[in-house]
Amino acid sequence: MTISRRQILGGAGLLAATAALNGCAGFSGGGNNDGGDGGENTLSFTTWGSPAEEEGFRRGIEAFEAANSGVRVELDLVPYEQIFTNIDAQLQANTAPDLFRVDYGTIGAYSSQDQLLDLSSYFDAAAGEEFLPAMWQAIQFDGKPFGVPHQTDTSAIVYRTDLLGDAGITDIPDSLDSAWTWDEFRAVAEQLRASLPDELYPFVYNWQLGGSPRWLSWLFQAGGRLFNEDLSGSAIESDAGTKALAFTQAFFTDDLVPPNSSVKSSTYADDAFSAGTTAMAFVGNFVLPSLDADITDFEWSATYLPQDERGASDLGGNALVATKNARNPELAAEFLRFMTQPEQMSDFCARAMELPTLKSLVGTDLDYQTRPDIAGIFVDQATTLQPSDVEQLTSPAMASINPALSDQLEAAFTQGQPVEETLANIAAAVDQATG
């Protein structure tokens, strides 16, 4: 793998805006799939992945082939920075694979252009109800499923136990219900600011390098929306929008975060935390292995994200999809179903330090290989995503909105651009993208 998990999900986490924009350029509307070798009992599957993810996919494929005599799945591993350029070119040339992996922020660029297999006839309402509602929403377009939610990831707060202890902060939330309110989180940050030397900071947020959509978690927590109810225009110019932006802008004006940690910073939040420059950090579960390996001189743990009107979190992770012209749609759909069965999903997530999307696996003890003592916090945190959040985050319009969102947040955080002006500019970008 030539790109790290945090770079893969630097917007996703969540959103691969550049990939989505590239994807829109190459759509030609169909043709016959002749990619890969073999006949109708052979499926071609293109993905990227870390070594642990690759192992998980190979184990799943081996089990699927063992359960379906005569079936073969050809796995093609591609670096993340190339995969969507390749897929777009293959779709245009009618040589696309039968199956591929796609992040939730990009799936709409394909489903909205009629490039993916409609799975409505293969996954009925009962099958959809097996998944967390927000994750089932993530693969929908026009009320139809165009993929399966294979895994997700989200953020929580990691913290240094020594620095919080030195500041007298001992009441750390141990459940979603006890998560800090915004006011409580602000008080914790101020208490740390008073305790820490000038060169250390209370916390750092993970919106760097394409991660600006993670700011929307604050908007959702405040009870706000980026889009209006029918996704036809902006709704961010609201009391909730004003509250969320003013609250986060104060992180910088009040010296609570490193001044160079805004959305266009080149230093990731987890790097700042592992270097010992912050007491807390908002990070995704996928960086836990690197934190565990890199941090040797202090103890750390994790807790839940703050909440205001409600809890909310960022949407990361990936779906598995079949292309519209897959050679054997029934077999492709069966592979998607197989890979999202509890046994397969739990094995994959435990190996790759990712989060399950099946209701039946939430609250169960997966055999996580890294920090199993805190992995469940991220699993719980992912349940705060609501279908209405996901509907907005996976809108095809996000591809063109994300650059403006990044520019405007940067101006608000580092240049003092007024809250009202920033919200108006974001609203204009949303209206232009949806108009």
C-alpha positions as CSV (number, residue, x, y, z in Angstrom):
1,M,0.0,0.0,0.0
2,T,1.4,3.4,-1.0
3,I,-0.9,5.6,0.9
4,S,-1.8,5.5,4.6
5,R,-5.3,4.9,6.0
6,R,-5.5,8.4,7.4
7,Q,-4.7,9.8,3.8
8,I,-7.3,7.4,2.3
9,L,-9.9,8.8,4.7
10,G,-8.5,12.2,5.0
11,G,-11.8,13.4,3.7
12,A,-13.5,10.3,4.7
13,G,-12.8,9.2,6.2
14,L,-14.8,10.6,4.7
15,L,-15.0,12.0,1.3
16,A,-12.8,11.6,-1.8
17,A,-13.8,14.8,-3.6
18,T,-11.2,14.7,-6.3
19,A,-12.0,11.1,-7.1
20,A,-15.6,11.9,-7.3
21,L,-15.0,14.8,-9.6
22,N,-12.8,12.6,-11.8
23,G,-15.5,10.0,-11.7
24,C,-18.1,12.3,-13.1
25,A,-16.0,13.0,-16.1
26,G,-15.7,9.5,-17.5
27,F,-19.3,8.2,-17.4
28,S,-20.5,6.9,-20.8
29,G,-23.6,5.0,-19.7
30,G,-23.0,1.3,-20.0
31,G,-22.0,-1.4,-22.3
32,N,-21.0,-5.1,-21.7
33,N,-18.5,-5.9,-19.0
34,D,-15.7,-8.0,-20.5
35,G,-13.1,-7.3,-17.8
36,G,-11.2,-10.1,-16.3
37,D,-10.8,-13.7,-17.4
38,G,-13.2,-16.6,-17.2
39,G,-16.9,-17.0,-17.7
40,E,-20.0,-16.3,-15.7
41,N,-18.7,-18.2,-12.7
42,T,-15.8,-15.8,-12.4
43,L,-16.0,-12.4,-10.7
44,S,-13.4,-9.6,-11.0
45,F,-13.0,-7.5,-7.8
46,T,-11.0,-4.3,-7.7
47,T,-10.0,-2.7,-4.4
48,W,-7.3,-0.9,-2.4
49,G,-6.2,-1.9,1.0
50,S,-3.7,-2.0,3.8
51,P,-2.0,-5.4,4.4
52,A,-4.6,-6.2,7.1
53,E,-7.4,-5.3,4.7
54,E,-5.9,-7.4,1.9
55,E,-5.7,-10.4,4.2
56,G,-9.3,-9.9,5.2
57,F,-10.4,-9.7,1.6
58,R,-8.4,-12.8,0.7
59,R,-9.9,-14.8,3.6
60,G,-13.4,-13.7,2.6
61,I,-12.8,-14.7,-1.0
62,E,-11.4,-18.0,-0.1
63,A,-14.4,-18.8,2.1
64,F,-16.8,-17.6,-0.7
65,E,-15.1,-19.9,-3.2
66,A,-15.2,-22.8,-0.8
67,A,-18.9,-22.3,-0.3
68,N,-19.6,-22.0,-4.1
69,S,-18.0,-24.8,-6.0
70,G,-16.6,-23.8,-9.4
71,V,-16.7,-20.0,-8.6
72,R,-13.6,-17.9,-8.8
73,V,-13.1,-14.3,-7.6
74,E,-10.1,-12.5,-9.1
75,L,-8.8,-9.9,-6.7
76,D,-7.1,-6.8,-8.2
77,L,-5.3,-4.6,-5.6
78,V,-4.8,-1.0,-6.8
79,P,-3.3,2.0,-4.9
80,Y,-6.0,4.2,-3.6
81,E,-4.8,7.3,-5.5
82,Q,-5.3,5.3,-8.8
83,I,-8.4,3.2,-8.3
84,F,-11.1,5.7,-9.3
85,T,-9.2,7.0,-12.3
86,N,-8.9,3.3,-13.4
87,I,-12.5,2.5,-12.7
88,D,-13.7,5.6,-14.6
89,A,-11.6,4.7,-17.6
90,Q,-12.8,1.1,-17.5
91,L,-16.4,2.2,-17.3
92,Q,-16.0,4.3,-20.3
93,A,-14.3,1.4,-22.2
94,N,-16.9,-1.2,-21.0
95,T,-14.1,-3.2,-19.2
96,A,-15.0,-2.4,-15.6
97,P,-14.7,-5.1,-13.0
98,D,-17.7,-6.8,-11.7
99,L,-17.2,-5.5,-8.2
100,F,-15.2,-2.7,-6.6
101,R,-14.8,-0.9,-3.3
102,V,-15.8,2.7,-3.0
103,D,-15.9,5.2,-0.1
104,Y,-19.4,6.4,1.0
105,G,-18.6,10.0,0.0
106,T,-17.9,8.9,-3.6
107,I,-20.6,6.2,-4.2
108,G,-23.2,8.8,-5.2
109,A,-21.0,9.9,-8.1
110,Y,-21.5,6.4,-9.6
111,S,-25.0,5.5,-8.5
112,S,-26.4,8.9,-9.7
113,Q,-24.9,8.2,-13.1
114,D,-26.4,4.8,-13.5
115,Q,-23.1,2.9,-13.3
116,L,-23.9,0.5,-10.5
117,L,-26.1,-2.5,-10.1
118,D,-29.4,-1.8,-8.5
119,L,-29.6,-4.3,-5.7
120,S,-33.3,-3.9,-4.9
121,S,-34.2,-7.3,-6.2
122,Y,-31.4,-9.0,-4.2
123,F,-31.7,-7.2,-0.9
124,D,-35.2,-6.8,0.4
125,A,-36.4,-4.6,3.2
126,A,-35.6,-7.3,5.8
127,A,-32.0,-7.5,4.5
128,G,-31.6,-3.8,4.8
129,E,-32.9,-3.8,8.3
130,E,-29.9,-5.9,9.3
131,F,-27.7,-2.9,8.9
132,L,-27.4,0.3,11.0
133,P,-30.0,2.7,9.5
134,A,-27.4,5.3,8.8
135,M,-25.1,2.9,7.0
136,W,-28.0,1.5,4.9
137,Q,-28.8,5.0,3.9
138,A,-25.2,5.5,2.9
139,I,-25.6,3.2,-0.1
140,Q,-29.0,4.5,-1.3
141,F,-29.8,6.6,-4.3
142,D,-33.4,7.5,-5.2
143,G,-34.5,5.1,-2.5
144,K,-32.6,2.1,-3.9
145,P,-29.5,0.3,-2.7
146,F,-26.5,0.4,-5.0
147,G,-24.0,-1.4,-2.8
148,V,-23.6,-2.9,0.7
149,P,-22.1,-1.1,3.7
150,H,-19.0,-3.3,4.3
151,Q,-17.4,-1.3,7.2
152,T,-17.3,2.1,8.6
153,D,-14.9,4.2,10.7
154,T,-15.4,7.3,12.7
155,S,-13.7,9.6,15.2
156,A,-13.5,9.7,19.0
157,I,-11.2,11.6,21.4
158,V,-7.9,10.2,22.5
159,Y,-6.3,11.8,25.5
160,R,-3.2,11.7,27.6
161,T,-4.0,10.4,31.1
162,D,-1.1,12.2,32.7
163,L,-1.9,15.7,31.4
164,L,-5.6,15.4,32.2
165,G,-4.8,14.1,35.6
166,D,-2.3,17.0,36.2
167,A,-5.1,19.5,35.3
168,G,-7.4,17.9,37.8
169,I,-9.7,16.4,35.1
170,T,-10.9,13.1,36.4
171,D,-14.5,12.8,35.2
172,I,-14.0,11.2,31.8
173,P,-17.1,10.1,30.0
174,D,-17.4,6.3,29.8
175,S,-20.6,6.0,27.8
176,L,-22.4,7.9,25.0
177,D,-25.0,9.0,27.6
178,S,-22.3,10.6,29.7
179,A,-20.4,12.3,26.8
180,W,-19.3,15.9,27.5
181,T,-21.7,18.6,26.5
182,W,-20.2,21.4,24.4
183,D,-20.0,23.6,27.5
184,E,-18.4,20.8,29.5
185,F,-15.9,20.1,26.7
186,R,-15.1,23.8,26.5
187,A,-14.5,23.9,30.3
188,V,-12.2,20.9,30.0
189,A,-10.2,22.6,27.3
190,E,-9.9,25.8,29.3
191,Q,-8.8,23.9,32.4
192,L,-6.1,22.2,30.3
193,R,-5.1,25.6,28.8
194,A,-4.5,26.9,32.3
195,S,-2.5,23.9,33.3
196,L,-0.3,23.3,30.2
197,P,2.8,25.2,29.2
198,D,2.4,27.6,26.3
199,E,3.9,25.2,23.7
200,L,1.3,22.5,24.5
201,Y,-2.3,22.7,23.5
202,P,-5.5,21.3,24.9
203,F,-6.5,19.4,21.8
204,V,-6.4,19.1,18.0
205,Y,-9.2,18.3,15.6
206,N,-8.8,16.0,12.6
207,W,-10.1,18.1,9.7
208,Q,-6.8,18.5,7.9
209,L,-5.9,17.5,4.3
210,G,-9.3,16.9,2.8
211,G,-11.0,16.3,6.1
212,S,-13.0,19.5,6.2
213,P,-16.4,17.6,6.0
214,R,-15.6,16.4,9.5
215,W,-16.6,19.9,10.6
216,L,-20.1,19.0,9.8
217,S,-20.2,16.8,12.9
218,W,-20.4,20.0,14.9
219,L,-23.2,21.3,12.7
220,F,-25.2,18.1,13.2
221,Q,-24.5,18.1,16.9
222,A,-26.0,21.6,17.1
223,G,-29.1,20.3,15.4
224,G,-28.3,21.9,12.1
225,R,-28.1,20.8,8.4
226,L,-25.9,21.7,5.5
227,F,-28.7,20.9,3.0
228,N,-32.4,21.5,3.2
229,E,-34.8,18.6,3.7
230,D,-35.0,17.6,0.0
231,L,-31.3,18.3,-0.7
232,S,-32.2,21.0,-3.2
233,G,-30.4,23.9,-1.5
234,S,-28.6,25.2,1.6
235,A,-29.8,25.2,5.2
236,I,-26.6,26.2,6.9
237,E,-27.5,29.8,7.5
238,S,-29.4,29.0,10.8
239,D,-29.0,29.4,14.5
240,A,-27.4,26.0,14.6
241,G,-25.0,26.9,11.8
242,T,-24.0,30.1,13.6
243,K,-23.6,28.3,16.9
244,A,-21.4,25.5,15.4
245,L,-19.1,27.9,13.5
246,A,-18.7,30.4,16.3
247,F,-17.9,27.5,18.7
248,T,-15.3,26.0,16.5
249,Q,-13.8,29.3,15.4
250,A,-13.1,30.0,19.1
251,F,-10.8,27.0,19.2
252,F,-8.3,29.2,17.3
253,T,-9.0,32.6,18.7
254,D,-8.8,31.3,22.3
255,D,-5.6,29.4,21.8
256,L,-7.2,26.0,22.5
257,V,-5.7,24.2,19.4
258,P,-2.4,24.6,17.6
259,P,-2.6,27.6,15.3
260,N,-1.2,25.5,12.4
261,S,-3.9,22.8,12.8
262,S,-6.6,24.2,10.6
263,V,-8.2,22.4,7.7
264,K,-5.3,23.2,5.3
265,S,-2.6,22.1,7.7
266,S,-0.1,19.5,6.5
267,T,0.1,17.9,9.9
268,Y,-2.5,15.3,10.9
269,A,-4.1,15.4,14.3
270,D,-2.8,12.0,15.3
271,D,0.7,13.1,14.4
272,A,0.4,16.1,16.7
273,F,-0.9,13.9,19.5
274,S,1.8,11.2,19.2
275,A,4.4,13.9,19.1
276,G,3.2,15.0,22.5
277,T,2.1,18.5,21.5
278,T,-1.5,18.2,22.6
279,A,-3.4,16.7,25.5
280,M,-6.3,15.4,23.4
281,A,-7.0,14.7,19.8
282,F,-10.0,13.9,17.6
283,V,-8.9,10.8,15.6
284,G,-10.4,8.0,13.6
285,N,-10.2,4.4,14.8
286,F,-8.0,3.5,11.8
287,V,-5.0,5.3,13.3
288,L,-5.1,3.4,16.5
289,P,-2.4,0.9,15.3
290,S,0.0,3.7,14.4
291,L,-0.7,5.5,17.7
292,D,-0.1,2.3,19.6
293,A,3.2,1.7,17.8
294,D,4.4,5.3,17.9
295,I,3.6,6.3,21.5
296,T,6.0,4.9,24.0
297,D,6.5,7.7,26.6
298,F,3.0,8.4,27.9
299,E,-0.2,6.5,28.6
300,W,-3.3,7.4,26.6
301,S,-6.9,6.3,26.4
302,A,-10.1,7.4,24.6
303,T,-13.6,8.9,25.2
304,Y,-16.6,10.0,23.2
305,L,-17.2,13.0,21.1
306,P,-19.0,16.0,22.7
307,Q,-22.7,16.5,22.1
308,D,-25.0,19.5,22.0
309,E,-28.6,19.1,20.9
310,R,-27.6,15.5,20.0
311,G,-24.7,13.2,19.4
312,A,-23.1,13.0,15.9
313,S,-20.0,11.9,14.3
314,D,-18.2,11.8,10.9
315,L,-18.9,9.2,8.2
316,G,-15.9,7.1,7.1
317,G,-15.6,3.7,5.6
318,N,-16.4,2.0,2.4
319,A,-19.1,0.1,0.5
320,L,-18.8,-2.8,-1.9
321,V,-20.6,-2.4,-5.2
322,A,-21.3,-4.3,-8.4
323,T,-21.1,-2.5,-11.7
324,K,-24.4,-2.3,-13.6
325,N,-23.1,-4.6,-16.4
326,A,-21.5,-7.3,-14.2
327,R,-21.3,-10.5,-16.2
328,N,-23.3,-12.5,-13.5
329,P,-25.4,-10.0,-11.5
330,E,-26.8,-12.8,-9.3
331,L,-23.4,-14.1,-8.4
332,A,-22.1,-10.6,-7.8
333,A,-25.0,-9.9,-5.5
334,E,-24.4,-13.1,-3.6
335,F,-20.7,-12.2,-3.1
336,L,-21.8,-8.8,-1.6
337,R,-24.3,-10.6,0.7
338,F,-21.6,-13.1,1.7
339,M,-19.0,-10.5,2.6
340,T,-21.5,-8.7,4.8
341,Q,-22.5,-11.7,6.9
342,P,-21.6,-11.5,10.6
343,E,-18.7,-14.0,10.4
344,Q,-17.1,-12.4,7.5
345,M,-17.6,-8.8,8.6
346,S,-16.4,-9.5,12.2
347,D,-13.2,-11.1,10.9
348,F,-12.5,-8.3,8.4
349,C,-13.1,-5.5,10.9
350,A,-11.2,-7.1,13.7
351,R,-8.1,-7.6,11.5
352,A,-8.3,-4.1,9.9
353,M,-9.3,-2.2,13.0
354,E,-12.5,-1.0,11.4
355,L,-16.1,-0.9,12.6
356,P,-19.0,-3.2,11.7
357,T,-22.2,-2.0,10.0
358,L,-24.5,-4.8,11.1
359,K,-26.7,-4.2,14.0
360,S,-26.0,-7.7,15.3
361,L,-22.3,-6.9,15.7
362,V,-22.7,-3.6,17.6
363,G,-22.1,-4.2,21.3
364,T,-20.4,-7.5,20.7
365,D,-16.7,-8.1,21.5
366,L,-14.8,-8.3,18.2
367,D,-11.3,-9.7,18.4
368,Y,-9.6,-6.4,17.7
369,Q,-5.8,-6.7,17.4
370,T,-5.1,-3.2,18.7
371,R,-6.3,-1.5,21.9
372,P,-9.4,-3.7,22.4
373,D,-9.9,-1.8,25.6
374,I,-11.0,1.4,23.7
375,A,-12.1,0.0,20.3
376,G,-15.7,-0.3,21.5
377,I,-15.8,3.5,22.1
378,F,-15.5,4.0,18.3
379,V,-18.1,1.3,17.6
380,D,-20.6,3.0,19.9
381,Q,-19.7,6.5,18.5
382,A,-20.6,5.3,15.0
383,T,-24.2,4.7,16.1
384,T,-24.7,8.5,16.6
385,L,-24.7,9.0,12.8
386,Q,-28.3,9.5,11.7
387,P,-29.7,8.6,8.2
388,S,-30.3,12.4,7.6
389,D,-26.6,13.1,8.2
390,V,-25.6,10.3,5.8
391,E,-28.0,11.5,3.2
392,Q,-26.2,14.8,3.2
393,L,-22.7,13.5,3.4
394,T,-23.2,11.1,0.5
395,S,-24.9,13.6,-1.8
396,P,-23.3,13.7,-5.2
397,A,-23.2,17.5,-4.8
398,M,-20.6,17.2,-2.0
399,A,-17.8,16.7,-4.6
400,S,-18.1,20.3,-5.7
401,I,-19.0,21.7,-2.2
402,N,-16.0,20.3,-0.4
403,P,-13.4,22.7,-1.9
404,A,-15.5,25.7,-0.9
405,L,-16.2,24.3,2.5
406,S,-12.4,23.9,3.0
407,D,-11.7,27.4,1.8
408,Q,-14.3,29.0,4.0
409,L,-13.4,27.2,7.1
410,E,-9.8,28.1,6.6
411,A,-10.7,31.8,6.2
412,A,-12.9,31.7,9.4
413,F,-10.3,29.8,11.5
414,T,-7.0,31.5,10.4
415,Q,-8.1,34.8,8.9
416,G,-10.9,35.8,11.2
417,Q,-13.5,35.9,8.5
418,P,-16.8,36.7,10.3
419,V,-19.2,33.8,11.0
420,E,-22.1,35.3,9.0
421,E,-19.9,35.9,5.9
422,T,-18.5,32.3,6.1
423,L,-21.9,30.7,6.4
424,A,-23.2,32.8,3.5
425,N,-20.3,31.7,1.3
426,I,-20.8,28.1,2.2
427,A,-24.5,28.4,1.5
428,A,-23.8,29.9,-1.9
429,A,-21.5,27.0,-2.8
430,V,-24.3,24.5,-1.8
431,D,-26.9,26.4,-3.8
432,Q,-24.6,26.5,-6.8
433,A,-23.9,22.8,-6.6
434,T,-27.6,21.8,-6.2
435,G,-29.1,24.4,-8.5
